[in-house]
């Protein structure tokens, strides 16, 4: 799964709180939010942790 696919999935599920997701995945505060707004790319090193958390919410 790519950072773009994660961001697309999150945009399709607006009830998921980005700051809570960052905290649960151990991603620095604001990193995912900035990536979703297009201000910065989402670092590859956070992908696995984000997917691990998002699978509990239905991401395949």
Secondary structure, DSSP 8 states (H G I E B T S, - for coil): --HHHHHHHHHH-TTS-HHHHHHHHT--TTHHHHHHTTSS---GGGHHHHHHHHGGGT--
